[in-house]
Amino acid sequence: MVNDDMLKLWILEAVECQSDLPGYVEIAKYIWLNYEEQLRVSGNKFYTWQADLRWLCTRLVKEDKLVRLKDGNRSVYSVYHSVGP
């Protein structure tokens, strides 16, 4: 069953696998293409996963796992890399 922790891992995977900085649409497309079957059998999460994706991206930024950047009017994401020891 898909839960928020799994979705967070998928978001990080989606951001890491993109050649350009992805926004919500690119992240959602990646997750759908790679995890559609798991989403389809996930009960209510099937109906909420895209809304959850936005909220979880914000959580990942607060947890210093993602960095939110601006690309015109849209937000794009990069994996957070700490600098120094």
C-alpha positions in Angstrom: 0.0 0.0 0.0 1.3 3.4 -1.0 1.9 5.8 1.9 3.5 9.2 2.3 6.9 7.8 3.1 6.9 5.8 -0.2 5.7 8.9 -2.1 8.5 11.0 -0.6 11.1 8.4 -1.8 9.5 8.4 -5.3 9.6 12.2 -5.3 13.3 12.2 -4.5 13.9 9.5 -7.1 12.0 11.6 -9.7 14.0 14.7 -9.0 17.4 12.8 -9.0 16.5 11.1 -12.4 15.7 14.3 -14.3 18.2 16.0 -16.5 16.5 19.3 -16.1 15.1 20.7 -12.8 11.6 19.2 -12.6 8.4 20.9 -11.4 5.3 19.2 -10.1 4.1 18.0 -13.5 7.4 16.3 -14.4 7.6 14.7 -10.9 4.0 13.5 -11.3 4.7 12.1 -14.8 7.7 10.2 -13.5 5.8 8.7 -10.6 2.9 7.7 -12.8 5.1 6.1 -15.5 7.1 4.1 -12.9 4.5 3.4 -10.2 1.1 3.4 -11.8 0.2 -0.1 -10.8 1.1 0.5 -7.2 -1.0 3.8 -7.2 -4.0 2.1 -8.8 -4.3 -0.4 -5.9 -3.5 2.0 -3.1 -7.1 2.7 -2.1 -7.9 6.4 -1.3 -4.2 7.4 -2.0 -5.0 6.8 -5.7 -7.3 9.8 -5.5 -5.1 12.1 -3.4 -1.5 11.3 -4.5 -1.0 14.3 -6.8 -2.3 16.7 -4.1 -0.1 14.9 -1.5 2.9 15.3 -3.9 2.7 19.1 -3.5 2.5 19.0 0.3 5.3 16.4 0.5 7.6 18.5 -1.7 7.2 21.3 0.8 8.0 18.8 3.6 11.1 17.6 1.8 12.2 21.2 1.5 11.7 21.8 5.2 13.7 18.5 5.9 16.6 19.8 3.7 16.2 17.0 1.2 14.9 19.2 -1.6 15.6 22.7 -2.7 12.8 24.8 -4.3 13.9 27.1 -7.0 11.9 29.5 -9.2 11.8 29.1 -13.0 9.6 31.9 -14.2 6.2 31.5 -12.5 6.7 27.8 -11.5 8.6 26.1 -8.8 11.2 23.5 -9.7 13.2 21.2 -7.4 16.7 20.0 -6.9 18.0 17.5 -4.4 19.7 19.2 -1.5 23.4 18.8 -1.3 25.1 20.1 1.8 28.4 21.9 1.5 31.3 21.2 3.8 31.6 18.9 6.8 
